[in-house]
Amino acid sequence: MENSPENNHHDNEGGIHRAADAERILTLTREARNILWQNGSDQWVIPIIKEWLKKSSSRVADALTLTEMLHPSDISTLAPLFIRFSLSDAHAVRITRLLGQLPREKMRRLVIDYAHGQLNKYEDYYDYWKIASLLNDLGLTDEVQRLAERALKSGDPEVQEIGNDIIDDMLKT
């Protein structure tokens, strides 16, 4: 009975409704972005995003959604605030995409400074891996190499192992 034509028809209708909902949301998002860009009304949004990123990790997804609607020049203003969430599996892809919109040298400096600051505070193998992934996804291969070398020099065997994993998985082609 599960594969009956009636059930397949019902499943197809559900899929069609979800696709229509997704298309409507995409259209509204595009319209909102155009309004923000054309009217310069993004200036009232930036302080709200800053507040959310400073005070509440529960609002990070909302802050990133609004940031994605902003003009690329405004993303630069917010990047120092949202980069600290780049090690989170929940936000890493969106943050990498946002960082990729920054001018290359600004993005490079911001990410490298963040990486060194994070690893100087905590010598954690997982952070090494997440930071290497971020660097790699942003095309900063030379920095991935430096990070792997730093990991190999660590006194922590787990960090050293991650250094080898970084070389094997990200640097060998």
Summary of the structure (lengths in Angstrom):
residues: 173
radius of gyration: 20.6
end to end distance: 49.8
largest distance: 63.2
contacts: 477
relative contact order: 0.07
helix: 82%
strand: 0%
